[in-house]
Amino acid sequence: MGNRVYPPQPTIHAASCPTGPGGTPMSARSAYELYPFAFVHGLCFGPGTAAANADCIVVPAQFAPHTYRPAAAEELRPRDAVAPLCFVCRGNHAEPRIVVAR
């Protein structure tokens, strides 16, 4: 494990999505570079959106307080992270790894 702290990951929406307002506009490529483990809004953001490097909206994470649960999936265990990403928010809670309130 490395030393990178991952905050709770945002949700990426296509720029045309009605639930995306309030987020930060950017290109799909920039969003994936900044937030490699972001959630994607499945109703508006598909493989074509990413492949075309289309405009998107990045909406900040908003999760209820929860206990850190390390994800079992290998793709959510980046080598540069201080700990595996949380199953719930895809952040690693840093220390003390107990709750995240947003």
Phi, psi and omega in degrees: 000151182261216183230013182277132176262122177261124175284168173307136186277145180280181174249135179258130178241153169295150183301333182275357184289131179291343179265002181273341182304148182100354179260188181258124178285141174192173178282157179301319181298316179297319180298316180292328178290318180284325185230074186296343182242023181297156171278146175246139179285106187297341181278342184229339188245103182245183180303326180293325179296314180291316182298325181277358185051043183290165176292144178216174178236130178256116183259125182303153180294140174219098182241145173293154176306137182208161177277139176300124176234106182299134179289141179275335184296132182301325181290348176253025177231066183297143182295333183272001184274151177290338180201160175304153179289152180287137178301326185279308190246352182062022168258174177246013173061354182046232176244139010268011179058046179246297181222156173234124177243126180235000000 
